[in-house]
Amino acid sequence: MTRSTMFLVSLLVLMSGCATVTVDEEFAQLSQEAMSRTGEAVAWEQTPEDVAWTQETVQQLLQDGLTREEAVRLALINNRQLQVQFEMLGMAKADLIQAGLYTNPRLGSLIRFPGGMPGAVINTESDVLFLISDLWNVPLRKNLATVEVLRTTNLIVQEILEAAANARNAFDEVLLQQALHAFVKENVSLFETTLEQVHIRFDAGLVNQLDIYLAQNVLYEAQLELASVNAQLNRARAQLLGSLGLDPLSSVNVHIHGDLEHMPRRDITINQAWTFAQNHRIDLALTRLQIGQTQRLLSLQKYKIFGDVGLGGNYTRSLGGVDNPGLVIALEVPVLNQNQGGIARAEFQVRQAEKQLVATELEAKQELKQLLAELHFHDTHVGLFRENMLVVQEQAESYVKQFYSSMQFNSIYLIQARQRNLNARRGYLHALRQYRFTESQLQVALGGQAMNES
């Protein structure tokens, strides 16, 4: 190998250096997306200091109990599955760096040992070859890898939206079960008092044994329901711990602050929903990225007609000691294989991606319309309970109590009035819960927060 060849190779090595993979810019963009869509930040644990900050922040949030917003905040910085997804972003960036690297030059050397010739010298030949096809292939590969980084970012954003929704839903479920537990517990106390009053009236000869059996049966049913609600409350609390990234086996006791009735309601029309979803919905963004990626892939397949193209130099020292430099070109002649199958497949992929966008848009519109219809139904349901059912049942129970005290009604009327009131209250709380659940699912379907408080 000549000195010039060695110098050229050494220079290329020094110029290439080591590619460093940093994801600060990509994660900053991801954090901005999370903040704009959920109103809360995310944190990526990459160092022991990051882990310590997360643990300290979690303790601060838990110290005074959690609101619904704080539950979402805690979930986004402490969710273990999100931490797994963040590493995918680093992997995608590493693939992007690798895609932008050029192929190493290939060095070759041939040494001939002539025999049977007195005074003959060794004949040597050396060459170096560069893949000049990288000049057009590397930018295409880099574009494909860049799209993959964007695709990974969007997938993680979807995970963030779902993690926030899970935290909201788990929080609301605990609120529901706590409200049911308090109300059923109050009814157990009322039925215990009713049973005592029935015994007093039985001793006075005002009621018969059937009234005692009825009062006992209602009390036992209420006690069974209290046990069931207590079990559901424990399950809801365990689910909340999981959504917040907390260990269910730890001794952490999460206190929450809030009321289903006092949480903000929001309204949005179908046109507003679709306008927002077009710009924010993740599956639409992913499908548009797929169209661009398949178009780049088609360009790459067309360039593959010529395969790898190499250009380099050759140096030969002849037997007479004469140096003969030369030029080396390596080119695949596309006579038999012109990558027809690869190009055709890429064309089909482009058409498939374009049709997939149309199909995804239709599915998105259908989902939004369905969720808005459900939201309207639950809103109406809540209003009927609040303005009609609860009012009527409270008035009916008050009326029965008045005549029960004056011994004009027996215990059957009082028990039935309280049961109807319990059923109305239970239905009202479930209607509130369903409204909040549908609202939370709508935020995911929209791709983020889009509804104004009303």
TIBAMAR-536099 format. One record per residue (C-alpha): x, y, z. Coordinates in steps of 0.1 Angstrom, whole numbers, plus 5000, padded with zeros to 4 digits. Example, Ala and Ser with C-alpha at 12.3 -4.5 7.8 and 13.67 -1.06 7.14 Angstrom:
REM TIBAMAR-536099
512349555078 513749895071 
This chain:
REM TIBAMAR-536099
500050005000 501450344991 501950625015 499250834998 496750545002 497650505039 497350885044 493950895028 492550605049 494050755081 492351085073 488950925068 489250745101 490051075119 487251255102 484650995110 485350985147 482750835170 479050905166 477451005199 473850925204 471951195223 468251225226 467851555244 466251725215 463851435208 462851405244 462351775247 459951755218 458151465234 457851655267 456351945249 453751725232 452851565266 452451905282 450252045254 448051735253 447651645290 448651965308 451351765327 455051695322 456851365318 460251255332 462751015319 464950835345 468350815329 470650875359 470550805396 469751175401 466651135379 465450845400 466051035432 464051335418 461151115409 461050955443 461151295460 458451435438 456151135444 456551175481 455651535479 452551475459 451351195483 452051395514 448751595514 446651365493 445951375456 443551565435 442551435401 445151655383 447851555408 447051185401 447751245364 450951435372 452151155395 451250885369 453151055341 456451085361 456250745379 454550515354 456950215349 455650125314 456350485302 459950445313 460150135291 458750335262 461250615266 464050375260 462450295226 463050665217 466750625224 466850305203 465150485174 467650775176 470550515176 469150365144 468950715129 472650765137 473550435122 471550505091 473550815085 476850645085 478750575053 480050235044 483750175054 486150175024 487449835014 491149775011 492649504990 496249384983 497749124960 501348994963 502748784936 505848564941 507348474907 509248154907 512048014885 513248354874 516648464886 516748814900 512948854898 511349084923 508049044941 505049204922 502549384944 499049534937 496849734961 493449904958 490950094978 487250104970 484550344982 480850284978 479750604960 476250464960 476050574996 475850934983 472250874973 471450574995 472450715029 470151025027 467250795018 468050555047 468450855070 465050995060 463450655067 465150645101 463951005108 460450905101 460850605125 461950845152 458751045146 456650735146 458250615179 457550965194 453950945184 453550595198 454950715231 452551015231 449650765227 451050575257 451150905276 447550985267 446350635278 448450655310 446750985319 443350845311 443950535332 444950755361 441850965358 439550665355 441150495385 440850815405 437150845396 436550485404 437850535439 435650845443 432650645432 433350355455 434050595484 430750775479 428850445476 430550305507 429550615527 425950615515 425450235520 427050255554 424650535563 421750315552 422950025573 422750255603 419250375593 418050015588 419449915622 417450205638 414350095618 414649745632 414949875667 411850085662 409949785647 410849575678 409449855701 406249865681 405949485681 406249485719 403449745720 401349525698 401349775669 403049545643 403249175637 406148935633 406148975595 407349335600 410249225621 411248965594 411049225567 413149475587 415749215594 415949105558 416449455546 419149515572 421049195562 420849285525 422249625533 425049475553 425849235524 425949525500 428249715523 430649425523 430549415485 431149785482 434049765506 435649495485 435149705453 436650005471 439749795480 440049685444 439650035431 442450155454 444749885442 444049975406 444850335414 448150245429 449050055398 448050335375 450250565396 453250335393 453150255431 453849915445 450449755455 452349545481 453849845498 452350025528 451550335508 448150475516 446950715490 444350975501 442451145474 440451475474 437551535451 433851485444 432251345413 429551605416 431951905417 434251805389 434152035358 431851945329 432852015293 430952045260 432152005224 430451965191 431251695165 432751955141 434952095168 435951745178 436851645142 438851965135 440851905166 441351535160 442651595125 445651775139 446151585171 444951225168 447850985169 446650715145 446050985118 449551125124 451050775122 449250695089 450451015073 453950935084 453450585068 452550745035 455750955035 457850655046 456450435018 457150704992 460750725004 461050345004 459850344968 462650594959 465150364977 463950064957 464350244924 467950334933 468649974941 468449894903 472149964901 472949794934 476249904951 478450134930 482150144940 484850384931 488450374941 492150364931 494550084922 498350084925 500549814909 504349774912 505549574882 508549334881 510649604867 509949834896 507550054876 504650204895 501250194877 498450384894 494850344881 491150394887 488750114899 485050124892 482749844905 479249854891 476449604890 475049584855 471149574857 470549324829 468849034846 467749184879 466349534879 464649504913 461249484896 459649304925 460949544951 459749844932 456349694926 455949604963 456849954973 454250094949 451649874964 452749984999 452250354989 448750284977 447950085008 449150365031 447050615012 443950395015 444650325051 444450705058 440950715044 439950415064 441450555096 439750885091 436350705088 436950505119 438050815138 434851005128 432750705139 434450675172 434151045180 430551055170 429750755192 431650895222 429951235219 426551055217 427450865249 428651175266 425351355258 423351055271 425251045304 424951415307 421151385303 421151095326 422951285353 420551585349 417451365352 418751205384 419851535399 416751745390 414051475392 414751135407 416751245437 414351525445 411251305443 412751015463 413951255490 410451405492 408751065493 410950935521 410351255541 406651215536 406750855547 408850945578 406251205588 403350955588 405550675601 406350885632 402550945638 402050565633 399850615602 402250415580 403850085590 407549995586 407049845551 406450195536 409450335553 411750055542 410550075506 411050455505 414550415518 415350145493 414150355464 416150645476 419250415478 418650295443 418250655430 421450765447 423350465434 422150535399 423050895401 426650825412 427150565385 425750815359 428351065371 431050805369 430050705333 430051065322 433651115335 434850785320 433450875286 434851225288 438251075296 438050835266 437051125244 440251305253 442250995242 440250975210 440851345203 444551315209 444551545239 442651815258 440252005235 437152065256 436352395273 434952395308 431352495311 
